[in-house]
Amino acid sequence: MTDQNISKYFILGLSTVAVIFFAFEIHAFLNPLILLGLLIFALYPLRENIYANRLLWVTAILFVIWFVNMLTGILAPFIFAFLLAYLFEPLMTWLCDKRFPRWLASLLITLFGLVVLIFIILLIVPEVSRQISALLILSKQLPDKLIEWVRSLYSIELLQKFNINVYLIEAELKEIIKSKVGDVGKLTAEFATTIAQSIPKLISILFNIVLVPILSFYFLNDFENIKKAFYKVVPRIYLSSVHRYLKLGGSIFRQYLRGYLIIMTIEIICYIGIFSLIGLKYPLVLGIVAGAMLFVPYIGIFISITLTLLVILIGSPSYGQPILFSAITYTVMQSLENFVLIPKIVGERVNLNPILIFLSIILFSYFIGFMGILIAIPVTAFLVAIYKHEVFSEPLTLPKSND
């Protein structure tokens, strides 16, 4: 290496250290937008270098994540509308194949979604609200029911043999209930204050409800142009890989979400019908919870069973028959779900090892929150497919359902 090159690299290294020191001194005034501009300015001339190119892409991805996180509230209707357009794209393609103009197909799908939304708002939401309100009122009887249940333990000889002081349990339970009763008035006042403060948010939600169908129409109408514009941005050297991975991930995500929504609808209808037939109170709420918990595998079923048991113990005059019928209902529905509906509608590719499902749900919920629970399974299935392809050279075949 010549002296000239040594001097050049020395000056370059010294300048880099000076820039880092300067950036540290003014870090309070920096934000990701400024950093993005500086990195693009520094790295764009070196974009032909593979490391500089990848650094540019990593920077862009991190900036998009930050940008979406900062503007989640504003971007929520756009993200939701794009998600709907993505899910209905196969139906859109089918209508276009039937010689429907793209704008007309978009309009028909949007109007269908509006009809379903209006049906839910006018017919289902009021009854669900009524049953939730009645359930909250009924929950006030829970302390008395707990004390009554503890008193019923007096007659159990087994507890007496082990010298378990049931009277002490009752006294401690009463003390806990007494300490918590004072919080009810406070919670009620805070709830009223929260309702008053939530009026602007309610207006924003109503605005988003109106905005989503309009955005969905335009996303559906321009979906092909959006895809073409995205692929134009991707460097040609990565185009085939990006297209392959996106197609795989999109297929897994669409299959998972579409399949589980179909299964959830079937289960909600079945649970509501069966709970109504066996005479459980609040069958609409219990059925919706039991069906919606499908998106939280293994954990959700325990939540719905617990809620059903509480409703039976608090609101039913007798326990034996409702509990027996509810147990049979959950057993039959879970067997139908795991052995018929999921294999036939969702397919085998999205099915994962239960341990991996538990781990993914816990990790995604910890880092991302509730949204992480919803996306944990499809994202994990996508990562597993890529891992098998890269490590074991398995082909990236698209998931197939058996419907």
C-alpha positions as CSV (number, residue, x, y, z in Angstrom):
1,M,0.0,0.0,0.0
2,T,1.5,3.4,-1.0
3,D,2.0,6.3,1.4
4,Q,-0.7,8.2,-0.5
5,N,-3.3,5.5,0.1
6,I,-2.3,5.2,3.8
7,S,-2.7,9.0,4.2
8,K,-6.1,8.8,2.4
9,Y,-7.4,6.0,4.7
10,F,-6.0,7.7,7.8
11,I,-7.8,11.0,6.9
12,L,-11.0,9.0,6.1
13,G,-10.9,7.2,9.4
14,L,-10.1,10.4,11.3
15,S,-13.1,12.1,9.6
16,T,-15.4,9.2,10.4
17,V,-14.4,9.4,14.1
18,A,-15.0,13.2,14.0
19,V,-18.5,12.7,12.4
20,I,-19.4,10.1,15.1
21,F,-18.3,12.5,17.8
22,F,-20.2,15.3,16.3
23,A,-23.3,13.2,15.9
24,F,-23.0,12.1,19.6
25,E,-22.8,15.8,20.7
26,I,-26.0,16.7,18.8
27,H,-27.9,13.4,19.3
28,A,-30.7,15.2,21.1
29,F,-31.6,17.0,17.8
30,L,-31.3,14.0,15.6
31,N,-34.3,12.0,14.4
32,P,-34.6,9.0,12.1
33,L,-35.6,11.2,9.2
34,I,-32.4,13.2,9.4
35,L,-30.3,10.1,9.8
36,L,-32.0,8.5,6.8
37,G,-31.1,11.5,4.7
38,L,-27.5,11.5,5.9
39,L,-27.0,7.8,5.3
40,I,-28.5,8.0,1.8
41,F,-26.2,11.0,1.0
42,A,-23.2,9.0,2.3
43,L,-23.9,5.6,0.8
44,Y,-25.7,6.3,-2.4
45,P,-22.5,7.0,-4.4
46,L,-21.3,3.5,-3.1
47,R,-24.5,1.7,-4.0
48,E,-22.6,-0.6,-6.4
49,N,-20.8,-2.1,-3.5
50,I,-22.7,-5.1,-2.1
51,Y,-22.2,-4.1,1.6
52,A,-23.2,-0.5,1.0
53,N,-26.2,-1.6,-1.0
54,R,-27.4,-3.9,1.8
55,L,-26.8,-1.2,4.4
56,L,-29.0,1.1,2.3
57,W,-31.8,-1.5,2.3
58,V,-31.4,-2.2,6.0
59,T,-31.6,1.5,6.7
60,A,-34.7,1.9,4.5
61,I,-36.5,-1.1,6.2
62,L,-35.7,0.3,9.7
63,F,-37.0,3.7,8.7
64,V,-40.3,2.2,7.4
65,I,-40.7,0.3,10.7
66,W,-40.1,3.5,12.7
67,F,-42.4,5.5,10.4
68,V,-45.2,3.0,10.6
69,N,-44.8,2.8,14.4
70,M,-44.9,6.6,14.8
71,L,-48.0,7.0,12.6
72,T,-49.9,3.9,13.5
73,G,-53.0,5.9,14.4
74,I,-53.0,7.8,11.2
75,L,-52.0,4.9,9.0
76,A,-54.4,2.4,10.6
77,P,-57.3,2.8,8.1
78,F,-54.8,2.7,5.2
79,I,-53.2,-0.5,6.6
80,F,-56.6,-2.1,7.3
81,A,-57.9,-1.1,3.8
82,F,-54.8,-2.5,2.1
83,L,-55.1,-5.7,4.1
84,L,-58.8,-6.1,3.0
85,A,-57.7,-5.4,-0.6
86,Y,-55.0,-8.0,-0.3
87,L,-57.3,-10.7,1.1
88,F,-60.0,-10.1,-1.6
89,E,-57.4,-9.9,-4.5
90,P,-58.2,-13.6,-5.5
91,L,-61.9,-12.7,-5.8
92,M,-60.9,-9.6,-7.7
93,T,-58.9,-11.7,-10.1
94,W,-61.8,-14.1,-10.5
95,L,-64.2,-11.4,-11.3
96,C,-61.8,-9.8,-13.8
97,D,-61.4,-13.2,-15.5
98,K,-65.2,-13.2,-15.9
99,R,-64.8,-10.0,-17.9
100,F,-65.9,-7.6,-15.2
101,P,-64.1,-4.2,-15.5
102,R,-61.7,-3.8,-12.7
103,W,-63.5,-0.7,-11.3
104,L,-66.8,-2.6,-11.3
105,A,-65.3,-5.6,-9.6
106,S,-63.8,-3.3,-6.9
107,L,-67.1,-1.6,-6.5
108,L,-69.0,-4.9,-6.1
109,I,-66.6,-6.2,-3.5
110,T,-66.7,-2.9,-1.6
111,L,-70.5,-2.8,-1.6
112,F,-70.6,-6.4,-0.4
113,G,-68.3,-5.5,2.5
114,L,-70.5,-2.5,3.3
115,V,-73.6,-4.6,3.4
116,V,-72.0,-7.0,5.8
117,L,-70.7,-4.2,8.0
118,I,-74.2,-2.5,8.2
119,F,-75.7,-5.9,9.0
120,I,-73.3,-6.3,11.9
121,I,-73.8,-2.8,13.3
122,L,-77.6,-2.8,13.1
123,L,-78.4,-6.4,14.2
124,I,-75.5,-7.9,16.1
125,V,-73.8,-5.0,17.9
126,P,-76.9,-3.9,19.9
127,E,-77.6,-7.4,21.2
128,V,-74.0,-8.0,22.1
129,S,-73.9,-4.7,24.0
130,R,-77.1,-5.6,25.8
131,Q,-75.7,-9.0,26.8
132,I,-72.3,-7.6,27.9
133,S,-74.1,-5.0,30.1
134,A,-76.2,-7.8,31.7
135,L,-73.1,-9.9,32.2
136,L,-71.3,-7.0,34.0
137,I,-74.3,-6.6,36.3
138,L,-74.4,-10.3,37.0
139,S,-70.7,-10.3,37.8
140,K,-71.4,-8.3,40.9
141,Q,-72.9,-11.5,42.3
142,L,-69.5,-13.3,42.0
143,P,-68.3,-12.4,45.6
144,D,-71.5,-13.8,47.2
145,K,-71.2,-16.9,45.0
146,L,-67.6,-17.4,46.0
147,I,-68.5,-17.2,49.7
148,E,-71.4,-19.6,49.1
149,W,-69.1,-22.0,47.4
150,V,-66.6,-21.9,50.3
151,R,-69.3,-22.5,52.8
152,S,-70.3,-25.6,50.8
153,L,-66.8,-27.0,51.6
154,Y,-67.8,-27.4,55.2
155,S,-69.5,-30.7,54.4
156,I,-66.5,-32.2,52.7
157,E,-64.9,-34.7,55.1
158,L,-61.7,-34.9,53.2
159,L,-60.9,-31.3,54.1
160,Q,-61.5,-32.0,57.8
161,K,-59.1,-35.0,57.6
162,F,-56.3,-32.7,56.3
163,N,-57.2,-30.1,59.0
164,I,-58.0,-27.4,56.4
165,N,-59.7,-24.5,58.2
166,V,-62.5,-23.6,55.9
167,Y,-63.7,-20.8,58.3
168,L,-60.3,-19.1,57.9
169,I,-60.6,-19.3,54.1
170,E,-64.0,-17.7,54.3
171,A,-62.8,-14.9,56.6
172,E,-59.8,-14.1,54.3
173,L,-62.0,-14.2,51.2
174,K,-64.4,-11.7,52.9
175,E,-61.5,-9.5,53.8
176,I,-60.2,-9.5,50.2
177,I,-63.7,-8.7,48.8
178,K,-64.2,-5.9,51.4
179,S,-60.9,-4.3,50.4
180,K,-61.8,-4.5,46.7
181,V,-65.4,-3.2,47.1
182,G,-64.1,0.3,47.7
183,D,-62.4,0.2,44.3
184,V,-65.8,-0.3,42.5
185,G,-66.9,3.4,43.0
186,K,-63.5,4.6,42.0
187,L,-63.5,2.4,38.9
188,T,-67.0,3.6,38.0
189,A,-65.9,7.3,38.3
190,E,-62.8,6.6,36.2
191,F,-64.9,4.8,33.7
192,A,-67.3,7.8,33.3
193,T,-64.3,10.1,32.9
194,T,-62.7,7.8,30.3
195,I,-66.0,7.8,28.4
196,A,-66.1,11.6,28.3
197,Q,-62.5,11.8,27.2
198,S,-63.0,9.2,24.5
199,I,-65.5,11.2,22.5
200,P,-62.8,12.5,20.1
201,K,-61.5,9.0,19.7
202,L,-65.1,7.8,19.0
203,I,-65.4,10.4,16.3
204,S,-62.1,9.3,14.9
205,I,-63.2,5.7,14.8
206,L,-66.4,6.6,13.0
207,F,-64.4,8.6,10.5
208,N,-62.1,5.6,9.9
209,I,-65.2,3.3,9.4
210,V,-66.3,5.6,6.6
211,L,-62.8,6.0,5.2
212,V,-61.9,2.2,5.1
213,P,-64.4,1.2,2.4
214,I,-63.3,4.1,0.2
215,L,-59.6,3.3,0.6
216,S,-60.4,-0.4,0.0
217,F,-62.0,0.4,-3.3
218,Y,-59.0,2.3,-4.6
219,F,-56.5,-0.3,-3.3
220,L,-58.5,-3.0,-5.0
221,N,-58.7,-1.0,-8.2
222,D,-55.0,-0.2,-8.3
223,F,-53.6,-3.4,-6.7
224,E,-51.8,-4.5,-9.8
225,N,-50.2,-1.1,-10.3
226,I,-49.1,-1.1,-6.6
227,K,-47.4,-4.4,-7.1
228,K,-45.6,-3.3,-10.3
229,A,-44.4,-0.1,-8.6
230,F,-43.0,-2.1,-5.7
231,Y,-41.1,-4.5,-7.9
232,K,-39.6,-1.6,-9.9
233,V,-38.0,-0.4,-6.7
234,V,-36.4,-3.7,-6.0
235,P,-32.9,-4.1,-7.5
236,R,-32.8,-6.5,-10.4
237,I,-30.3,-8.8,-8.7
238,Y,-32.8,-9.5,-5.9
239,L,-35.9,-9.4,-7.9
240,S,-36.5,-13.1,-8.3
241,S,-35.7,-13.9,-4.6
242,V,-37.9,-11.1,-3.3
243,H,-40.8,-12.1,-5.7
244,R,-40.4,-15.8,-4.5
245,Y,-40.3,-15.0,-0.8
246,L,-43.2,-12.5,-1.0
247,K,-45.3,-14.9,-3.0
248,L,-44.7,-17.6,-0.4
249,G,-45.3,-15.3,2.6
250,G,-48.4,-13.8,1.0
251,S,-49.8,-17.3,0.3
252,I,-49.2,-18.4,3.9
253,F,-50.7,-15.2,5.3
254,R,-53.7,-15.2,3.1
255,Q,-54.4,-18.9,3.6
256,Y,-54.0,-18.6,7.3
257,L,-56.2,-15.5,7.7
258,R,-58.8,-16.4,5.2
259,G,-59.0,-20.0,6.5
260,Y,-59.2,-19.0,10.2
261,L,-61.9,-16.3,9.5
262,I,-64.0,-18.9,7.8
263,I,-63.5,-21.4,10.7
264,M,-64.2,-18.6,13.2
265,T,-67.5,-17.7,11.5
266,I,-68.5,-21.4,11.5
267,E,-67.6,-21.9,15.1
268,I,-69.3,-18.7,16.3
269,I,-72.6,-19.7,14.6
270,C,-72.3,-23.3,16.0
271,Y,-71.5,-22.1,19.6
272,I,-74.3,-19.5,19.6
273,G,-76.8,-22.0,18.3
274,I,-75.7,-24.8,20.8
275,F,-75.5,-22.4,23.8
276,S,-79.0,-21.1,23.0
277,L,-80.3,-24.7,22.8
278,I,-78.9,-25.8,26.1
279,G,-80.2,-22.7,27.8
280,L,-77.0,-20.8,28.7
281,K,-77.4,-17.1,29.5
282,Y,-75.7,-14.7,27.1
283,P,-75.1,-17.2,24.3
284,L,-74.2,-14.4,21.8
285,V,-71.3,-13.1,23.9
286,L,-70.1,-16.6,24.9
287,G,-70.3,-17.8,21.2
288,I,-68.4,-14.8,19.9
289,V,-65.7,-15.2,22.5
290,A,-65.4,-19.0,22.0
291,G,-65.1,-18.5,18.2
292,A,-62.7,-15.5,18.3
293,M,-60.4,-17.3,20.7
294,L,-59.5,-19.5,17.7
295,F,-56.7,-16.9,16.9
296,V,-55.1,-17.7,20.2
297,P,-54.4,-21.4,20.0
298,Y,-54.5,-23.6,23.2
299,I,-54.6,-20.5,25.4
300,G,-57.9,-19.1,24.0
301,I,-59.9,-22.2,24.6
302,F,-59.1,-22.0,28.3
303,I,-60.2,-18.4,28.4
304,S,-63.6,-19.2,26.7
305,I,-64.2,-22.3,29.0
306,T,-63.4,-20.2,32.1
307,L,-65.9,-17.5,31.0
308,T,-68.6,-20.1,30.3
309,L,-68.0,-21.7,33.7
310,L,-68.3,-18.4,35.5
311,V,-71.6,-17.6,33.6
312,I,-73.0,-21.0,34.6
313,L,-71.9,-20.7,38.3
314,I,-73.2,-17.2,38.7
315,G,-76.3,-17.2,36.5
316,S,-77.7,-20.7,36.4
317,P,-79.9,-22.2,39.2
318,S,-78.4,-25.6,38.7
319,Y,-74.8,-26.5,37.7
320,G,-74.6,-30.1,36.7
321,Q,-76.5,-30.2,33.4
322,P,-75.2,-26.9,31.9
323,I,-71.6,-27.8,32.7
324,L,-72.0,-31.3,31.2
325,F,-73.6,-30.0,28.0
326,S,-71.0,-27.2,27.8
327,A,-68.2,-29.8,28.2
328,I,-69.6,-31.9,25.5
329,T,-70.0,-28.9,23.2
330,Y,-66.4,-27.7,23.7
331,T,-65.1,-31.3,23.2
332,V,-67.0,-31.8,20.0
333,M,-66.2,-28.4,18.6
334,Q,-62.5,-28.7,19.4
335,S,-62.4,-32.2,17.7
336,L,-64.2,-30.8,14.7
337,E,-61.8,-27.8,14.5
338,N,-58.5,-29.8,14.9
339,F,-59.4,-32.9,12.8
340,V,-61.7,-31.5,10.1
341,L,-61.9,-27.7,9.7
342,I,-58.3,-26.7,10.0
343,P,-56.9,-29.5,7.8
344,K,-59.6,-29.0,5.2
345,I,-59.8,-25.2,5.1
346,V,-56.4,-23.9,6.3
347,G,-54.2,-26.8,5.1
348,E,-51.2,-28.5,6.5
349,R,-48.5,-25.9,5.7
350,V,-49.6,-23.5,8.4
351,N,-49.8,-26.2,11.0
352,L,-46.8,-26.0,13.4
353,N,-45.5,-27.9,16.4
354,P,-47.5,-26.9,19.6
355,I,-44.3,-26.0,21.4
356,L,-43.3,-23.7,18.5
357,I,-46.8,-22.2,18.5
358,F,-46.6,-21.5,22.3
359,L,-43.1,-20.0,21.9
360,S,-44.0,-17.8,19.0
361,I,-47.2,-16.5,20.6
362,I,-45.3,-15.6,23.8
363,L,-42.4,-13.9,22.0
364,F,-44.5,-12.0,19.5
365,S,-47.0,-10.8,22.2
366,Y,-44.0,-9.7,24.4
367,F,-42.3,-7.6,21.7
368,I,-45.3,-6.5,19.6
369,G,-48.3,-6.8,21.9
370,F,-51.8,-8.0,20.9
371,M,-51.1,-7.6,17.2
372,G,-48.2,-10.0,17.8
373,I,-50.6,-12.7,18.9
374,L,-52.5,-12.4,15.7
375,I,-49.5,-12.6,13.4
376,A,-47.4,-15.0,15.4
377,I,-48.4,-18.2,13.6
378,P,-48.3,-17.1,9.9
379,V,-45.0,-15.3,10.4
380,T,-43.5,-18.3,12.2
381,A,-44.7,-20.6,9.5
382,F,-43.1,-18.3,6.9
383,L,-39.8,-18.3,8.8
384,V,-39.9,-22.0,9.2
385,A,-40.4,-22.5,5.5
386,I,-37.4,-20.2,4.7
387,Y,-35.3,-22.0,7.3
388,K,-36.1,-25.4,5.7
389,H,-35.3,-24.0,2.3
390,E,-32.0,-22.4,3.3
391,V,-30.7,-25.2,5.6
392,F,-32.3,-28.4,4.3
393,S,-32.8,-27.2,0.6
394,E,-36.5,-28.0,0.7
395,P,-38.4,-26.4,-2.2
396,L,-40.4,-23.2,-1.5
397,T,-43.7,-24.7,-2.5
398,L,-46.8,-22.6,-2.0
399,P,-49.1,-23.9,0.7
400,K,-52.1,-25.8,-0.5
401,S,-55.4,-26.1,1.3
402,N,-57.6,-29.1,0.7
403,D,-60.8,-27.2,0.2
